[in-house]
Amino acid sequence: MSDVLTQVLADLAAEGDVLEQLVSKLDAERWQTPTPAAGWDVATQIVHLAWTDEVATKAATDKDAWDAVVLQAMADPMGFVDSEALAGAAAAPADVLTRWQAARPALIAALTAYPSGAKMPWFGPPMSPTSMATARLMETWAHSLDVHDALGVRLEPSNGFRHIAHLAVRTRNFAFITNELTPPAEEFRIDLVAPDGETWSYGPEDAAQTLTGSALDLCLLATQRVNRADTDLVATGP
């Protein structure tokens, strides 16, 4: 297992621990607190994380089980994820928490054991274990942010920010394609200020198009948790 994967998995576990510590103290009523995601309460957020971890584990370890999930998704491509989350949230809070507590280490074990250099199937392009771990870190942080916001608790910056920012930078072309736009041929220069004041830089220094601002704001924007107008991000170029 690569050093990068080891670090991402450690940060994924740490990010999940923060959220688990928060929700494990809630009474049943507070599990029903609405979150910024329309129609999703705290329980729905946690079930969604558990379900996605479970599905990712199937993708890494059990082809037949993964194929069955794909067939389910094909039957309802636009509503599948929401329906699974809402159905699971009907369970008792203790059961929801137990489900997620089992799913988290199972996924880390599956990604740790996945063959080096191989890619696992997913709903989009196949992913390496490191890419999957980074994607799970990004989503865990984003949904943790929703839960923290709903409960009026500040989510402190973590080491995982760097992985999320890196993923946001690397998926630039995918974002253009998703929005039916042609990706720019040239690289951008991106300079981000980390929570500790360090600068993270990507791309050539002489790039004509640039993006500067806080790493937090880029992560919030990439996970669709903020409007661009409400960030300090400054873009130069078309």
PASEBA-1860 file (N, C-alpha, C; in nm, 3 decimals):
! residues 238
1> MSDVLTQV> 0.085/-0.119/0.000/0.000/0.000/0.000/0.089/0.125/0.000 ~ 0.055/0.221/-0.084/0.137/0.341/-0.097/0.125/0.429/0.026 ~ 0.228/0.514/0.045/0.226/0.608/0.157/0.109/0.706/0.143 ~ 0.078/0.744/0.018/-0.032/0.838/-0.004/-0.164/0.776/0.039 ~ -0.188/0.651/-0.001/-0.313/0.584/0.039/-0.320/0.570/0.190 ~ -0.209/0.535/0.251/-0.206/0.521/0.398/-0.249/0.652/0.464 ~ -0.196/0.765/0.415/-0.229/0.895/0.474/-0.375/0.933/0.450 ~ -0.425/0.909/0.326/-0.564/0.945/0.297/-0.659/0.861/0.383
9> LADLAAEG> -0.629/0.732/0.398/-0.716/0.647/0.480/-0.713/0.691/0.627 ~ -0.596/0.733/0.675/-0.588/0.783/0.813/-0.670/0.909/0.830 ~ -0.664/0.998/0.732/-0.742/1.121/0.739/-0.891/1.094/0.722 ~ -0.927/0.996/0.640/-1.067/0.956/0.626/-1.120/0.905/0.760 ~ -1.042/0.821/0.826/-1.084/0.768/0.956/-1.100/0.881/1.058 ~ -1.007/0.974/1.057/-1.012/1.086/1.152/-1.134/1.174/1.127 ~ -1.164/1.201/1.000/-1.279/1.285/0.967/-1.408/1.216/1.011 ~ -1.415/1.085/0.991/-1.532/1.011/1.035/-1.545/1.008/1.187
17> DVLEQLVS> -1.431/1.001/1.255/-1.433/0.999/1.402/-1.496/1.127/1.457 ~ -1.463/1.240/1.396/-1.517/1.368/1.443/-1.670/1.367/1.435 ~ -1.722/1.322/1.321/-1.867/1.318/1.304/-1.930/1.214/1.395 ~ -1.866/1.099/1.409/-1.921/0.995/1.495/-1.930/1.042/1.639 ~ -1.828/1.112/1.686/-1.830/1.162/1.823/-1.946/1.259/1.845 ~ -1.978/1.336/1.741/-2.088/1.431/1.753/-2.223/1.360/1.759 ~ -2.249/1.271/1.664/-2.383/1.211/1.655/-2.406/1.103/1.760 ~ -2.299/1.044/1.811/-2.317/0.938/1.911/-2.374/0.991/2.042
25> KLDAERWQ> -2.368/1.123/2.061/-2.418/1.185/2.185/-2.561/1.236/2.172 ~ -2.619/1.224/2.052/-2.752/1.281/2.028/-2.862/1.190/2.079 ~ -2.969/1.251/2.130/-3.087/1.171/2.161/-3.167/1.148/2.032 ~ -3.267/1.062/2.039/-3.340/1.022/1.919/-3.405/1.141/1.848 ~ -3.452/1.236/1.925/-3.519/1.352/1.864/-3.422/1.434/1.779 ~ -3.299/1.452/1.826/-3.203/1.535/1.753/-3.153/1.466/1.626 ~ -3.166/1.336/1.618/-3.133/1.266/1.494/-3.227/1.308/1.381 ~ -3.340/1.364/1.418/-3.438/1.408/1.318/-3.423/1.556/1.284
33> TPTPAAGW> -3.316/1.620/1.330/-3.293/1.761/1.299/-3.272/1.780/1.149 ~ -3.346/1.869/1.084/-3.325/1.894/0.941/-3.185/1.951/0.915 ~ -3.126/1.911/0.805/-2.993/1.961/0.766/-3.007/2.049/0.641 ~ -2.901/2.116/0.599/-2.911/2.202/0.479/-2.953/2.129/0.353 ~ -2.935/1.997/0.347/-2.980/1.920/0.231/-3.131/1.901/0.241 ~ -3.205/1.953/0.145/-3.352/1.951/0.150/-3.406/1.810/0.169 ~ -3.488/1.791/0.272/-3.552/1.663/0.296/-3.466/1.564/0.373 ~ -3.344/1.602/0.405/-3.254/1.510/0.477/-3.233/1.560/0.620
41> DVATQIVH> -3.258/1.471/0.716/-3.225/1.503/0.855/-3.089/1.441/0.888 ~ -3.048/1.450/1.014/-2.918/1.396/1.054/-2.910/1.247/1.024 ~ -3.015/1.173/1.053/-3.015/1.029/1.029/-2.993/0.998/0.881 ~ -3.058/1.073/0.794/-3.043/1.050/0.650/-2.900/1.073/0.606 ~ -2.837/1.176/0.660/-2.697/1.204/0.626/-2.607/1.086/0.665 ~ -2.626/1.034/0.785/-2.541/0.925/0.833/-2.568/0.797/0.755 ~ -2.694/0.769/0.727/-2.728/0.650/0.647/-2.663/0.660/0.510 ~ -2.668/0.779/0.451/-2.608/0.794/0.318/-2.459/0.763/0.321
49> LAWTDEVA> -2.390/0.810/0.423/-2.248/0.780/0.435/-2.226/0.630/0.452 ~ -2.307/0.568/0.538/-2.294/0.424/0.560/-2.322/0.346/0.433 ~ -2.428/0.382/0.364/-2.466/0.311/0.241/-2.357/0.322/0.135 ~ -2.301/0.442/0.119/-2.198/0.460/0.017/-2.071/0.384/0.053 ~ -2.036/0.382/0.180/-1.922/0.300/0.224/-1.949/0.152/0.195 ~ -2.070/0.108/0.223/-2.105/-0.032/0.198/-2.095/-0.067/0.049 ~ -2.146/0.023/-0.034/-2.144/-0.002/-0.179/-2.001/-0.001/-0.231 ~ -1.920/0.092/-0.182/-1.780/0.097/-0.223/-1.707/-0.030/-0.182
57> TKAATDKD> -1.739/-0.083/-0.066/-1.679/-0.208/-0.022/-1.718/-0.323/-0.114 ~ -1.845/-0.325/-0.156/-1.888/-0.427/-0.251/-1.813/-0.413/-0.383 ~ -1.795/-0.291/-0.428/-1.723/-0.268/-0.554/-1.580/-0.321/-0.546 ~ -1.522/-0.314/-0.427/-1.383/-0.356/-0.410/-1.368/-0.504/-0.381 ~ -1.475/-0.569/-0.334/-1.459/-0.706/-0.283/-1.553/-0.810/-0.341 ~ -1.666/-0.769/-0.400/-1.770/-0.867/-0.435/-1.837/-0.826/-0.565 ~ -1.791/-0.881/-0.677/-1.842/-0.841/-0.808/-1.992/-0.864/-0.822 ~ -2.041/-0.978/-0.775/-2.184/-1.007/-0.788/-2.268/-0.907/-0.710
65> AWDAVVLQ> -2.225/-0.875/-0.589/-2.299/-0.778/-0.507/-2.294/-0.640/-0.573 ~ -2.179/-0.604/-0.628/-2.167/-0.475/-0.696/-2.256/-0.470/-0.820 ~ -2.257/-0.576/-0.897/-2.342/-0.581/-1.017/-2.489/-0.565/-0.980 ~ -2.529/-0.622/-0.867/-2.668/-0.610/-0.824/-2.703/-0.465/-0.790 ~ -2.609/-0.394/-0.729/-2.631/-0.253/-0.698/-2.645/-0.172/-0.827 ~ -2.561/-0.202/-0.925/-2.566/-0.131/-1.053/-2.702/-0.150/-1.120 ~ -2.755/-0.272/-1.115/-2.886/-0.299/-1.174/-2.995/-0.219/-1.103 ~ -2.986/-0.209/-0.972/-3.081/-0.127/-0.895/-3.072/0.019/-0.938
73> AMADPMGF> -2.950/0.067/-0.952/-2.930/0.206/-0.990/-2.984/0.234/-1.129 ~ -2.968/0.141/-1.220/-3.015/0.159/-1.357/-3.168/0.168/-1.362 ~ -3.235/0.103/-1.267/-3.381/0.105/-1.264/-3.435/0.241/-1.220 ~ -3.354/0.317/-1.145/-3.398/0.447/-1.097/-3.276/0.538/-1.084 ~ -3.213/0.574/-1.195/-3.085/0.646/-1.188/-3.091/0.780/-1.117 ~ -3.203/0.851/-1.123/-3.212/0.983/-1.064/-3.254/0.980/-0.917 ~ -3.322/0.875/-0.875/-3.374/0.872/-0.739/-3.316/0.764/-0.650 ~ -3.227/0.681/-0.706/-3.176/0.565/-0.634/-3.106/0.602/-0.504
81> VDSEALAG> -3.014/0.695/-0.511/-2.935/0.731/-0.392/-3.024/0.790/-0.283 ~ -3.113/0.882/-0.321/-3.203/0.941/-0.222/-3.295/0.838/-0.159 ~ -3.348/0.749/-0.240/-3.442/0.650/-0.186/-3.373/0.557/-0.088 ~ -3.248/0.521/-0.115/-3.175/0.435/-0.022/-3.148/0.508/0.110 ~ -3.114/0.636/0.101/-3.086/0.713/0.222/-3.212/0.732/0.306 ~ -3.321/0.768/0.241/-3.445/0.792/0.314/-3.502/0.665/0.376 ~ -3.489/0.555/0.303/-3.538/0.427/0.357/-3.456/0.385/0.478 ~ -3.325/0.399/0.469/-3.240/0.360/0.580/-3.259/0.447/0.703
89> AAAAPADV> -3.294/0.574/0.682/-3.311/0.667/0.793/-3.434/0.636/0.877 ~ -3.520/0.548/0.828/-3.638/0.510/0.906/-3.603/0.418/1.023 ~ -3.482/0.365/1.023/-3.439/0.277/1.132/-3.416/0.358/1.259 ~ -3.407/0.287/1.371/-3.378/0.353/1.499/-3.239/0.416/1.493 ~ -3.221/0.533/1.557/-3.090/0.599/1.553/-2.974/0.508/1.595 ~ -2.994/0.426/1.696/-2.887/0.337/1.740/-2.848/0.240/1.630 ~ -2.946/0.195/1.553/-2.917/0.103/1.443/-2.846/0.174/1.328 ~ -2.886/0.298/1.303/-2.819/0.378/1.200/-2.672/0.397/1.236
97> LTRWQAAR> -2.647/0.432/1.362/-2.510/0.454/1.407/-2.429/0.325/1.398 ~ -2.487/0.215/1.442/-2.417/0.086/1.437/-2.384/0.047/1.294 ~ -2.475/0.074/1.204/-2.452/0.043/1.062/-2.332/0.120/1.009 ~ -2.326/0.248/1.039/-2.215/0.330/0.991/-2.084/0.289/1.059 ~ -2.091/0.257/1.186/-1.971/0.216/1.258/-1.912/0.087/1.201 ~ -1.997/0.003/1.143/-1.948/-0.120/1.079/-1.897/-0.092/0.938 ~ -1.962/-0.001/0.868/-1.926/0.028/0.729/-1.792/0.098/0.717 ~ -1.762/0.185/0.809/-1.639/0.266/0.799/-1.513/0.180/0.798
105> PALIAALT> -1.489/0.095/0.899/-1.365/0.015/0.897/-1.366/-0.091/0.788 ~ -1.485/-0.137/0.749/-1.492/-0.237/0.641/-1.439/-0.179/0.511 ~ -1.475/-0.053/0.482/-1.426/0.010/0.360/-1.275/0.032/0.368 ~ -1.226/0.079/0.480/-1.083/0.102/0.493/-1.005/-0.028/0.474 ~ -1.057/-0.137/0.529/-0.992/-0.268/0.511/-0.992/-0.310/0.365 ~ -1.105/-0.287/0.297/-1.116/-0.326/0.156/-1.020/-0.246/0.069 ~ -1.008/-0.118/0.095/-0.918/-0.034/0.015/-0.772/-0.065/0.046 ~ -0.744/-0.098/0.171/-0.608/-0.134/0.209/-0.563/-0.260/0.137
113> AYPSGAKM> -0.655/-0.355/0.122/-0.620/-0.484/0.062/-0.630/-0.486/-0.090 ~ -0.683/-0.379/-0.151/-0.704/-0.380/-0.296/-0.570/-0.385/-0.368 ~ -0.561/-0.463/-0.477/-0.432/-0.479/-0.548/-0.373/-0.346/-0.592 ~ -0.246/-0.329/-0.566/-0.176/-0.207/-0.604/-0.177/-0.190/-0.756 ~ -0.211/-0.070/-0.802/-0.213/-0.042/-0.944/-0.343/-0.075/-1.013 ~ -0.432/-0.146/-0.945/-0.561/-0.183/-1.005/-0.665/-0.077/-0.975 ~ -0.771/-0.075/-1.057/-0.881/0.019/-1.035/-1.010/-0.057/-1.010 ~ -1.091/-0.003/-0.922/-1.217/-0.066/-0.886/-1.331/-0.003/-0.963
121> PWFGPPMS> -1.437/-0.079/-0.991/-1.551/-0.021/-1.063/-1.625/0.079/-0.977 ~ -1.688/0.176/-1.043/-1.772/0.272/-0.971/-1.879/0.322/-1.067 ~ -1.968/0.409/-1.021/-2.078/0.456/-1.104/-2.029/0.543/-1.219 ~ -1.916/0.609/-1.202/-1.852/0.682/-1.310/-1.732/0.603/-1.358 ~ -1.621/0.671/-1.389/-1.500/0.599/-1.430/-1.447/0.511/-1.317 ~ -1.378/0.400/-1.350/-1.313/0.319/-1.246/-1.217/0.404/-1.164 ~ -1.199/0.366/-1.039/-1.118/0.447/-0.948/-1.010/0.364/-0.881 ~ -0.895/0.424/-0.860/-0.791/0.360/-0.780/-0.834/0.365/-0.633
129> PTSMATAR> -0.776/0.280/-0.548/-0.809/0.287/-0.405/-0.784/0.426/-0.346 ~ -0.676/0.492/-0.390/-0.647/0.625/-0.337/-0.753/0.726/-0.379 ~ -0.796/0.719/-0.506/-0.901/0.809/-0.553/-1.032/0.783/-0.479 ~ -1.065/0.656/-0.458/-1.187/0.623/-0.384/-1.179/0.674/-0.241 ~ -1.065/0.654/-0.176/-1.049/0.701/-0.039/-1.062/0.853/-0.032 ~ -1.005/0.923/-0.131/-1.015/1.068/-0.133/-1.159/1.113/-0.155 ~ -1.228/1.044/-0.244/-1.369/1.078/-0.269/-1.453/1.054/-0.144 ~ -1.425/0.945/-0.072/-1.499/0.918/0.051/-1.466/1.023/0.158
137> LMETWAHS> -1.341/1.066/0.162/-1.303/1.172/0.256/-1.377/1.300/0.224 ~ -1.382/1.336/0.096/-1.451/1.457/0.055/-1.598/1.451/0.095 ~ -1.663/1.339/0.068/-1.805/1.330/0.098/-1.830/1.324/0.249 ~ -1.744/1.254/0.320/-1.759/1.249/0.466/-1.749/1.389/0.525 ~ -1.652/1.467/0.477/-1.638/1.604/0.526/-1.760/1.688/0.491 ~ -1.807/1.678/0.368/-1.919/1.761/0.324/-2.046/1.730/0.403 ~ -2.073/1.601/0.423/-2.194/1.566/0.499/-2.176/1.594/0.649 ~ -2.054/1.582/0.697/-2.027/1.620/0.835/-2.052/1.769/0.853
145> LDVHDALG> -2.014/1.848/0.754/-2.040/1.992/0.758/-2.190/2.019/0.767 ~ -2.269/1.946/0.689/-2.415/1.961/0.695/-2.468/1.931/0.834 ~ -2.419/1.822/0.893/-2.468/1.782/1.025/-2.424/1.883/1.131 ~ -2.299/1.924/1.125/-2.251/2.024/1.221/-2.331/2.153/1.209 ~ -2.355/2.198/1.086/-2.434/2.320/1.066/-2.573/2.305/1.125 ~ -2.635/2.190/1.101/-2.771/2.167/1.149/-2.778/2.171/1.302 ~ -2.672/2.124/1.366/-2.671/2.116/1.512/-2.608/2.240/1.577 ~ -2.565/2.336/1.493/-2.509/2.459/1.547/-2.372/2.441/1.609
153> VRLEPSNG> -2.294/2.347/1.553/-2.160/2.319/1.604/-2.059/2.347/1.493 ~ -1.948/2.412/1.527/-1.845/2.443/1.429/-1.763/2.319/1.397 ~ -1.742/2.292/1.268/-1.654/2.184/1.226/-1.515/2.243/1.203 ~ -1.421/2.205/1.286/-1.286/2.260/1.277/-1.212/2.205/1.155 ~ -1.125/2.287/1.093/-1.045/2.239/0.981/-0.961/2.118/1.021 ~ -0.937/2.029/0.925/-0.864/1.906/0.953/-0.753/1.886/0.850 ~ -0.671/1.784/0.872/-0.564/1.752/0.777/-0.620/1.709/0.642 ~ -0.745/1.661/0.641/-0.803/1.611/0.517/-0.829/1.717/0.413
161> FRHIAHLA> -0.823/1.845/0.453/-0.849/1.951/0.356/-0.758/1.943/0.234 ~ -0.634/1.908/0.255/-0.539/1.909/0.144/-0.581/1.807/0.038 ~ -0.627/1.691/0.080/-0.671/1.589/-0.015/-0.794/1.636/-0.093 ~ -0.885/1.703/-0.022/-1.008/1.750/-0.087/-0.975/1.860/-0.189 ~ -0.888/1.952/-0.151/-0.847/2.057/-0.244/-0.777/1.998/-0.365 ~ -0.693/1.900/-0.342/-0.621/1.834/-0.452/-0.719/1.766/-0.546 ~ -0.821/1.702/-0.490/-0.922/1.637/-0.573/-0.999/1.740/-0.655 ~ -1.031/1.853/-0.594/-1.102/1.958/-0.667/-1.020/2.008/-0.785
169> VRTRNFAF> -0.889/2.023/-0.764/-0.802/2.069/-0.872/-0.791/1.963/-0.982 ~ -0.774/1.839/-0.943/-0.754/1.732/-1.041/-0.878/1.705/-1.126 ~ -0.995/1.732/-1.073/-1.119/1.702/-1.145/-1.171/1.821/-1.224 ~ -1.085/1.919/-1.250/-1.127/2.036/-1.328/-1.190/1.995/-1.461 ~ -1.120/1.911/-1.538/-1.171/1.873/-1.670/-1.302/1.798/-1.660 ~ -1.315/1.712/-1.558/-1.439/1.637/-1.538/-1.554/1.733/-1.510 ~ -1.526/1.840/-1.436/-1.630/1.939/-1.406/-1.676/2.010/-1.533 ~ -1.582/2.043/-1.620/-1.619/2.105/-1.747/-1.707/2.011/-1.829
177> ITNELTPP> -1.666/1.886/-1.839/-1.740/1.788/-1.920/-1.880/1.765/-1.863 ~ -1.889/1.758/-1.730/-2.019/1.738/-1.665/-2.116/1.851/-1.699 ~ -2.061/1.970/-1.717/-2.143/2.087/-1.751/-2.149/2.112/-1.901 ~ -2.114/2.007/-1.979/-2.122/2.011/-2.125/-2.038/2.124/-2.184 ~ -1.920/2.143/-2.126/-1.825/2.243/-2.174/-1.695/2.175/-2.212 ~ -1.622/2.234/-2.303/-1.493/2.180/-2.345/-1.385/2.223/-2.244 ~ -1.313/2.129/-2.187/-1.208/2.166/-2.092/-1.100/2.251/-2.160 ~ -1.049/2.351/-2.091/-0.940/2.431/-2.148/-0.818/2.345/-2.178
185> AEEFRIDL> -0.748/2.376/-2.285/-0.630/2.298/-2.323/-0.514/2.321/-2.227 ~ -0.507/2.443/-2.170/-0.394/2.477/-2.086/-0.427/2.457/-1.938 ~ -0.324/2.439/-1.859/-0.342/2.426/-1.715/-0.369/2.562/-1.652 ~ -0.430/2.561/-1.536/-0.449/2.683/-1.457/-0.339/2.688/-1.350 ~ -0.312/2.806/-1.302/-0.231/2.822/-1.181/-0.326/2.843/-1.065 ~ -0.314/2.762/-0.964/-0.404/2.771/-0.848/-0.321/2.784/-0.722 ~ -0.342/2.891/-0.648/-0.274/2.916/-0.521/-0.379/2.928/-0.411 ~ -0.372/2.836/-0.315/-0.471/2.830/-0.209/-0.406/2.850/-0.073
193> VAPDGETW> -0.472/2.925/0.013/-0.423/2.945/0.149/-0.488/2.841/0.240 ~ -0.406/2.756/0.298/-0.456/2.649/0.385/-0.501/2.705/0.520 ~ -0.577/2.626/0.597/-0.623/2.673/0.728/-0.510/2.715/0.821 ~ -0.391/2.656/0.805/-0.279/2.692/0.891/-0.192/2.804/0.835 ~ -0.236/2.863/0.720/-0.162/2.974/0.662/-0.066/2.934/0.553 ~ -0.039/2.805/0.537/0.049/2.758/0.430/-0.018/2.779/0.294 ~ 0.063/2.797/0.190/0.009/2.811/0.055/0.027/2.680/-0.021 ~ -0.083/2.633/-0.081/-0.077/2.513/-0.165/-0.089/2.560/-0.310
201> SYGPEDAA> 0.007/2.524/-0.392/0.011/2.571/-0.531/0.004/2.455/-0.629 ~ -0.067/2.478/-0.737/-0.083/2.379/-0.842/-0.069/2.448/-0.977 ~ -0.008/2.380/-1.075/0.001/2.434/-1.210/0.119/2.526/-1.230 ~ 0.147/2.559/-1.355/0.263/2.642/-1.388/0.249/2.786/-1.339 ~ 0.360/2.842/-1.294/0.358/2.979/-1.241/0.322/3.082/-1.346 ~ 0.350/3.051/-1.475/0.324/3.150/-1.580/0.191/3.125/-1.652 ~ 0.102/3.048/-1.591/-0.028/3.021/-1.654/-0.107/3.150/-1.673 ~ -0.178/3.159/-1.785/-0.256/3.280/-1.815/-0.381/3.288/-1.729
209> QTLTGSAL> -0.434/3.173/-1.690/-0.557/3.171/-1.609/-0.522/3.124/-1.469 ~ -0.573/3.195/-1.370/-0.536/3.166/-1.232/-0.657/3.164/-1.140 ~ -0.639/3.100/-1.027/-0.739/3.101/-0.921/-0.666/3.115/-0.790 ~ -0.707/3.211/-0.708/-0.645/3.231/-0.577/-0.754/3.243/-0.472 ~ -0.719/3.210/-0.349/-0.815/3.223/-0.240/-0.792/3.116/-0.135 ~ -0.886/3.099/-0.045/-0.870/3.004/0.065/-0.902/2.862/0.020 ~ -0.827/2.768/0.073/-0.851/2.627/0.044/-0.989/2.586/0.094 ~ -1.029/2.641/0.209/-1.161/2.608/0.263/-1.270/2.647/0.165
217> DLCLLATQ> -1.261/2.769/0.108/-1.365/2.813/0.016/-1.369/2.727/-0.109 ~ -1.252/2.685/-0.159/-1.253/2.598/-0.276/-1.318/2.464/-0.243 ~ -1.289/2.411/-0.124/-1.349/2.285/-0.084/-1.501/2.298/-0.068 ~ -1.544/2.409/-0.011/-1.687/2.435/0.004/-1.754/2.447/-0.133 ~ -1.687/2.513/-0.226/-1.743/2.531/-0.359/-1.747/2.399/-0.435 ~ -1.639/2.321/-0.424/-1.632/2.194/-0.496/-1.737/2.095/-0.448 ~ -1.772/2.103/-0.319/-1.874/2.014/-0.263/-2.013/2.076/-0.264 ~ -2.026/2.189/-0.333/-2.154/2.257/-0.350/-2.217/2.297/-0.218
225> RVNRADTD> -2.133/2.346/-0.127/-2.182/2.392/0.003/-2.185/2.543/0.014 ~ -2.149/2.615/-0.092/-2.147/2.761/-0.086/-2.163/2.815/-0.227 ~ -2.218/2.935/-0.237/-2.226/3.004/-0.365/-2.092/3.070/-0.394 ~ -2.050/3.067/-0.519/-1.921/3.127/-0.553/-1.910/3.272/-0.507 ~ -2.021/3.346/-0.514/-2.020/3.487/-0.477/-1.990/3.507/-0.328 ~ -2.009/3.403/-0.248/-1.986/3.414/-0.105/-1.849/3.361/-0.063 ~ -1.760/3.341/-0.161/-1.624/3.295/-0.129/-1.525/3.409/-0.154 ~ -1.400/3.386/-0.112/-1.295/3.484/-0.141/-1.213/3.444/-0.265
233> LVATGP> -1.262/3.347/-0.340/-1.189/3.298/-0.456/-1.190/3.404/-0.568 ~ -1.074/3.425/-0.627/-1.057/3.522/-0.735/-1.006/3.449/-0.858 ~ -1.083/3.453/-0.966/-1.044/3.390/-1.092/-0.999/3.496/-1.190 ~ -0.889/3.469/-1.259/-0.838/3.557/-1.362/-0.836/3.483/-1.495 ~ -0.899/3.540/-1.597/-0.907/3.473/-1.726/-1.050/3.431/-1.755 ~ -1.075/3.389/-1.878/-1.213/3.356/-1.920/-1.266/3.228/-1.856
END
